[in-house]
C-alpha cells in the first residue's frame, strides 16, 4: 500500500482507545443514506460524502452512517433517514450536500428537525 | 449515472445486498491496447443461470419494492456506448463476477469520476464488509485492502472517523501516484 504506514494505524488505534476510555462509545444517531440505483443516479454519493466530511470536521464519534437499497420512492431520491435514539425516525427527501450539512448541524447535533425537507416520520414497511 | 465511479458504487451496493463479505474491485487502464476494464467480484449469494441471462433487462429485478432494476442495464449501456461490453457470471451460493470493458479513448466513454468518494462511501456505509481495491494504470499500481487495515486496528471499527480519515488519505495518495488518465 501507499507511504502512509501501518504505524499510522497503530497511532490511530491508541488514540481511539484513549477516547473510548473517556466516553462510553454508544451510538446516539444512525443515519441511513439510501443507495439504490435511483439514489446514486440522483446524487446520493455526494450526500454521503458531505455527512462523512461533517463528521470528520466536527469530530463527533456517536453518529454512525450506513447505506440501504431502493425503498420504492425513486422520484424523491436522494433520501436520508435520521434515527436519534429514543426518537422516531425522520426521512428527508431530495437531499443534496448543503441540505445534508444543515440537517447534520441542526437536527443531528442540536435536535431540531428540519421540517422543510422532511418526507415522512416513522419507518417504511417493506413488502 | 454520469461517471463510472457511480456505476461501481451501484454494483458494489448490489454485492452488499447479496450478503457479500468481501468485494474485490479491479480497474485496469491499458492505453497500449486502448482498453479500460472494470471487474467487481463478490462472495455473495449469487443468482441462478436463467436470471443471469436476464440482468440486462430493465424490467427484471430481484428486489420487491419496484418492478424495475436499472443498475446493470445502465452499466451495460455505458459500456456498449463506448465500444465495449458488460458480462456477468454468477454461481448460486458462491458469488458473482461482473466485468465491464470500455474503449479507453472512446469519445463516449464516461469519465471514471470520483473513486475516492465511492470507496469511502462504501467502506463507511458497510463497515462489516471488506473491500479490496486494485487499480492499475499502465505499469503503475495502487491497492487498498481493508482486511489489512482491520487486522491492525483490531477492535476499532473501520467506520471510525479517524480510520476513515486515514483511508481517505491513503486513497488520495495512491490514486495520485498512479496518474490515472481515465
Boltz contact constraints between the chains, C-beta under 6 A:
constraints:
  - contact:
      token1: [A, 2]
      token2: [B, 170]
      max_distance: 6.0
  - contact:
      token1: [A, 2]
      token2: [B, 173]
      max_distance: 6.0
  - contact:
      token1: [A, 2]
      token2: [B, 174]
      max_distance: 6.0
  - contact:
      token1: [A, 4]
      token2: [B, 169]
      max_distance: 6.0
  - contact:
      token1: [A, 4]
      token2: [B, 170]
      max_distance: 6.0
  - contact:
      token1: [A, 6]
      token2: [B, 152]
      max_distance: 6.0
  - contact:
      token1: [A, 9]
      token2: [B, 152]
      max_distance: 6.0
  - contact:
      token1: [A, 9]
      token2: [B, 153]
      max_distance: 6.0
  - contact:
      token1: [A, 12]
      token2: [B, 162]
      max_distance: 6.0
  - contact:
      token1: [A, 12]
      token2: [B, 166]
      max_distance: 6.0
  - contact:
      token1: [A, 13]
      token2: [B, 153]
      max_distance: 6.0
  - contact:
      token1: [A, 13]
      token2: [B, 156]
      max_distance: 6.0
  - contact:
      token1: [A, 16]
      token2: [B, 156]
      max_distance: 6.0
  - contact:
      token1: [A, 16]
      token2: [B, 160]
      max_distance: 6.0
  - contact:
      token1: [A, 16]
      token2: [B, 162]
      max_distance: 6.0
  - contact:
      token1: [A, 35]
      token2: [B, 13]
      max_distance: 6.0
  - contact:
      token1: [A, 37]
      token2: [B, 10]
      max_distance: 6.0
  - contact:
      token1: [A, 37]
      token2: [B, 70]
      max_distance: 6.0
  - contact:
      token1: [A, 37]
      token2: [B, 71]
      max_distance: 6.0
  - contact:
      token1: [A, 40]
      token2: [B, 6]
      max_distance: 6.0
  - contact:
      token1: [A, 40]
      token2: [B, 9]
      max_distance: 6.0
  - contact:
      token1: [A, 40]
      token2: [B, 10]
      max_distance: 6.0
  - contact:
      token1: [A, 41]
      token2: [B, 1]
      max_distance: 6.0
  - contact:
      token1: [A, 45]
      token2: [B, 9]
      max_distance: 6.0
  - contact:
      token1: [A, 45]
      token2: [B, 117]
      max_distance: 6.0
  - contact:
      token1: [A, 45]
      token2: [B, 121]
      max_distance: 6.0
  - contact:
      token1: [A, 48]
      token2: [B, 121]
      max_distance: 6.0
  - contact:
      token1: [A, 49]
      token2: [B, 117]
      max_distance: 6.0
  - contact:
      token1: [A, 52]
      token2: [B, 124]
      max_distance: 6.0
  - contact:
      token1: [A, 55]
      token2: [B, 161]
      max_distance: 6.0
  - contact:
      token1: [A, 56]
      token2: [B, 161]
      max_distance: 6.0
  - contact:
      token1: [A, 56]
      token2: [B, 165]
      max_distance: 6.0
  - contact:
      token1: [A, 65]
      token2: [B, 124]
      max_distance: 6.0
  - contact:
      token1: [A, 66]
      token2: [B, 125]
      max_distance: 6.0
  - contact:
      token1: [A, 67]
      token2: [B, 125]
      max_distance: 6.0
  - contact:
      token1: [A, 69]
      token2: [B, 17]
      max_distance: 6.0
  - contact:
      token1: [A, 71]
      token2: [B, 65]
      max_distance: 6.0
  - contact:
      token1: [A, 72]
      token2: [B, 65]
      max_distance: 6.0
  - contact:
      token1: [A, 72]
      token2: [B, 66]
      max_distance: 6.0
  - contact:
      token1: [A, 127]
      token2: [B, 64]
      max_distance: 6.0
